Amino acid sequence: MTKYILIIALLLNYTGSFAQKNPEVYHTLSKKNYYFLHAIENNREVKEVLSKDRSLSKLLSEQKDQIAQTLEKKENDLHSLIYPYLISEEDSKKISDHLNRIYKESPKFKNFIENDIRNSGAYILYDKLKAKELIENIWRLNAEGINHILKVYGMGEPPQYAAIDSVSYNVKSDYYKGAIAMWSDHMALEVKEKDLWFNPSLNFALSLLYLNHRDEAARYEPLEELENRKTVENIKNIDFDHFKYASILILGNGPENYTDRLSALGKLNIKLGVKAYLEAKAPLIVVSGGHAHPFRAKYCEAIEMKKELMKEYQIPENRIIIEPHARHTTTNLRNASRLYSKYGVPLDKAHLVVTNNSHSQYVSSNNFKNRCIEELGYLPALIMSRINDTTIEFQPLKNSLQQNPKEPLDP
């Protein structure tokens, strides 16, 4: 037992606080999952207004007491350890009410909501709502996202796609329970008096992603400064009017083992996309696929697809955009649409999506559209004509900017 405690203590000493040791990863995961909370933390004036609110401070104080009491009991039970960090429906409702009150009282917070938040695109589905409903929907989404991480990567509840998105450890093991207890104790010491009401829950949730090695959403960012830099710089030189389509989106088909970098069908998808590119149908190739298959995959499919395009087909790097985060077909199209919007690739022009026969048939089906509505809450693209067995015309939609923190590995 002493040896086990020493190992975990050394591990914690080595890794230290997530926020301190991994500021960029923490920053990126926070921004991509919880833009609202991230924006508050990074707006000095708004943060000051909210941190001084007595009602919100009272909720923070009560949570700190709950966490301390749980740690004092030294219970070897994940539910007991995680429970104080969960945001209850009752507290969530109180917080919404407080935020709406502050919106009416504080011009700074009102300006923040009406400008920074509405204009961010992160909550574009709520953009037409009045302030009260806007705030309620945004806060509820952020709270549900935090709770999702706590339940899946803390308590070990199965996510929707358990085969690829689950917790990394045996949650019933003494090792994991001990690690969670020590992380909680470690982070409780870092809670400050001027912290915001959401800090303990948010910080612990992001730490759970970190200690489970589930930081996929932060990898390769910022894309426009790293893997996609040359293409982003080149986009301004492209005359899109010279091409029938703005881009060719090649879908991934992840390998099911830990040895292969690309699957047989993945390589076929690349060949099909290159054929369309060499026929000058579009000036850009987008390759989409993350560390999805198999579970905690070593290789990123989009990275490997880019290597294949350059090595085997001599496609210039400044004509390739990688999208290295998608874990499903729905998010292949959603994430590509986000990059088009960010990089200035025309949204009002048709694009092509290229994949193998059976996958192409699925993308053009009503089943795919229904799945998008069910999982994303909207259509990320307008599916147009299926021009052959492997190629579909589509038009990206701005709805794709909407964040989904309930899928934290690719929000």
N, C-alpha and C positions, 0 to 999 in steps of 0.2 A: 504493500500500500504506500509506503514511504517513497519507494522508487517511482511509483506512478505519479504521485503528487509532485515529486522533484522534476520529472520529465515535463509535466504541463507547466510548472512554474518557469522552467527554463525556456519553454516555447513562448510563453507570454512575455518574458523578459526580452526575448529576441525580437519578437514581432512588435511589441509595444502597442500603443494606441493606433487604431486604424487611421484616424484623422491625422495623427502626428507623423506616422511613418509612411503613409501612402496618401499624401494630400491630393495628388492629381487623380488617383483612382477614386478616392472619396468624392472629390469635386465632380468628376464626370458621372459617376453613378447617381449622385444626388441630383444633378442637373437633368439627366436623361429620364429619371424615374419620377422626380418630385420637383418639377420646375417651380411651382408656386412656393414651396418651402425654401428651395435653393435661392430664389429671387429675394425672398424676405431676408435671409441671412446675409445676402450680399448687397443690401440697400441699407446703409447706415441709419438714415433718418427713419425709415419704416421699422427697422429692427428696434430702434430706441422707443418708438411709440408703442409697439407691441410688448416689449419686455417690461415696460413700466405699467402696463395695465394690471390692476390688482386682481381682477377675476381670473385672468389667464395665469398670473403668477401663483395664485392660490392652487390652481389645478396642478401646476408644476410641483409645488411644494408637497401636495398630497401624494403625487406619484413618487417623489423622492422618498417619502416616508414608507410607502408600500414596498419599494425596492429594498430599502434598508431592513425592514422587518422580515422580508423573505430571506434575505441573506443571513440575518441573525439566527433564523431557525435552522439553517444548514440542512434543508431538506434535499434529499437526493432524488428529485422528481422534476422532470422537464416542465410539466404544466405549471407547477408552482413557481419555477424560476422565470418562465416566460410571461406568465399571466400579468405581472405589474406593468409590463411594457405594452400590452395590448390596449388599444383605444376602444373603450366600450361605446355602444350606441348612445347611451345616456350622456357620456362625456363629449362624444362627437357632436351631439345636438347642442350642448351647452357652448361648445367652441364656435359652432356656426352662428349661434345667437350673439356671442360676444364679438365676433368678427363683423357681423352686420351692424352692431351698435357702434363699433369703432369706425366703420365706414362712414356712418352719419356724423360722428363727432370729429374725425380727423381728416382735414383736407389732404394731408400727406398720404394717408392710406387710401383715400378715395382716388387720388391721382394715380397712385401705384396700381390699383385695380383697373382703372379705366384706360390706362396707357400701357404700362409694362405688361400686365397680365393679358389683357384683351388682345394686344398687338403681338404677343409672343407666338401665337399659333399653336401653342402646346395644348390649348383647350378650345380649339376651333369649333368643336361640336356644340359648345355652350355659348358661342359668341353672340347669338341673337337674344340671349336671356337678359332679363333685367338684373341689376346688381345683386339683389337678395338671392335669387335663384342661382346666379352665376357663382357667387361665393359658396353657397351651400353645396353645389355640385362639385366644384373644384376641391373643396376641403374634404368632402366625402370620398372622392376618388383617391386623394392622397392618403387619407386614413385607411381606407380599404387596402391600398397598396402596401402600406407599412404592415398592417395585420397579416397580409398574405405572406410576406417574407418571414415574419415571426412564427407563423403556424407551419409553413413548409420547411424552412431551413433552421428553425429552432425546435419545434415539436415533432417534425418529421411527417406532417400530413402530406398525402400524395397530391401533387399538382395535376393539372389537366393532362399533361403529357409526362407521366411519371417515368417512362422509360429513358427520357433524356434530360429531364429538368429537376430531378429529385435531389434531396439532401445527400451529401457525399459520405456521411458516416452512418454507422449503426446507432440510431438514437436510443436504443435500449441499453447500450454499453455504459459501464461505469466511466469509461474514458470520456465519452462525449458529454455525459451529464456533469462530470467534474470540470471539463473544459468550459462548458456553458456557465457554470457557477463562478468560475474564476474570471471569465470575461465580464460577467455582470458585476462582480465585485470590483474589478479593475476599472470599469467604465463609470461605476457609481461614484468613484472618487474624483472623476473629472467633471461632474456636473457643477456648474457655477451658478451663483445667485442670479446673475443677469441673463442666464440662458432663456431660450424661448420655450413655450409650453410643449413643443414637439421634439425638442432636442434629445431627451433620453430615448424615446421610442425610435426616432429616425436613426440616431447614431448606432443604436444596438442592432437595428435591422440591417443597416449597411455593413456592420461588422460581421453579421451572420453570413452575408454573401461572401465577404472576404475570407473568413476562416473556413468556409466550405469550398473555396476556390471557384466560386460562381460569379466572378467579376467579368463575365463575357461581354457585357454591355459597354464596358470601359476600354476594352482592348482595341488597339490600333487608332485610338482617338488622340489628337484631332486628325481625322482622315484627310482633310484639305491641306494639312501641313506635312503629312507623311505620305502614305501610299498613293493618295490621289492628287498630290501637289502638282505634278507635271501636267496632268489632264486639266485640272482646274485653271491653271495658267494658260492652257492652250484653248480652252473653250471660247474665250473672247475673240480668237482668230478664226473661228469656224463660221462659215456662212450656211446656216441651216436651211436656207431657201433652196440650196443646190441639191438637197436630198429629199426623198419622199418621206423618210422617217427620221425622227430625231435621234433615236438610239436603238440598239439591239440588246435586249435584256436576256441573258443566258441563265436559265435556272440551274441550280445545283441538284445533285442526286447523290447524297452523301454515302461514303463507304460504310459498311457494317462491321468493319474490323479495325484494329489499331495499327495495322501495317500499311495498308494502301492509303495513298494521299488522295487519290481520285478513284471513283468507281467506274465500271465499264460504261454504264449509262451516262455518268458524269462526263466522261471523255467524248461520248457520242454527242451530247448536248453542245460541247465546245466546238466540235467539227461542224455541226449544223449552224451555229452562230457565226463561225468564221466564213462559211459559204455565203451567208447573207451579207456579211461585211465586205467580202471581196467583190460582190456584185454591186457594191457602192449604194446599198439601200439606206445606209445611215452612217454618220461620221464617227459614232462612238459605240463601244461595246461595254456593257455593264455586266459584271459577273456577281452573282448573289448567292451567299451561303456562309454560315458561320461555323462555330465549333458545336455542331448539333448531333451528328451521328458518328460513331456510337457514343454512349454516355461519357461525358467529359472528354470529348474527342481531342486528341493531341493537335491535329492539323485543322487549320481554318480553310474551308473549301474555297472561298473566294480568292484567298492568297494563292492557293495551289492552282486554281483556274487561271489566274493572271500569269503565273510562271509558265504554265503550259502554252498559253497564247503567245507569249514572247519567245519561248524556246523552240517550240515545235512549229509555230505558224508565222513567226517573225512579225507579229503585230506590234506596232510602236507603243511604248508605254504611255505616251501622252494621248492615246486614243482609248485607253482602258480605264474604267471606273470600277473600283471594287466596293462591294457592299458586304462587309464581313460579319454581320450580326444576325441575319435572318435565320430562323429555325423552322419555318413552315412556309408553304407556298403563299399563304395570305400575306405574310410579312416580306416575302421576296418582292412583291409588287408594291407594298406599302413603303418599305424602306427605300426602294429605288425612286419612288415618287418623291420622297422627302429629299433625296440627294438632288434630283432634278430641280426642285424648288430652291434649294440652297445654292446650287452651283450656276444657276441661270440657264439651264437647259430648257427649251420651250415646253410649256405644259399644254399649250393650245395646238400642238402638232401631234400627229399619231406616232406611236412607238411600236416596236415589235417585241414580242416575247417568244423566245425560241426554246424548245425542249423536245424530248423524245415523244413518240406518237401517243402513248397512253397518258402521259402527263399532260400533253397538250390538249387531249380530249377532255381531261378533267378540268383544266383551267377554263375552258370554254363552256363548261356545263353550268346548269343552275345549282348543282350541288356545291360548286365552288363559291358561287355568289352567296348562297345561303350560309355557308361556313364563315365567310367574311362578315356577314351581318351578325351571326351568332357570336363570333369570337372577338371581332374588332368593334362591332356596333355600327359599321358603315362599309361602303364599298371603297377600297383604296384606288380603284381605277375603273374606267368604263371599258368593259370588254366589247370589242367591236367585231370584226370579221375574222373567222379562222380561214386564212387564205390557202393553207395546205395542211397536211397531216401533222406538221411540226411547228407551224408558225401562226401566231395570232396578232392581230392589230389591237392596240389598247391606247387609251388616253389617261394619263395620270390625273388624279384628283387631289385638291388641296386638303380634303378631309384627312389625308394621310398624316398630316402634321400632329394630329391628336395623340397625346401620350397615353400609354397603357401600363401604369405601374403594377398592375396585377399580373403582368408577365415580366418580371424584373430582369431576366436574362437578355431580353430584347424588348424594352418598353416602347 
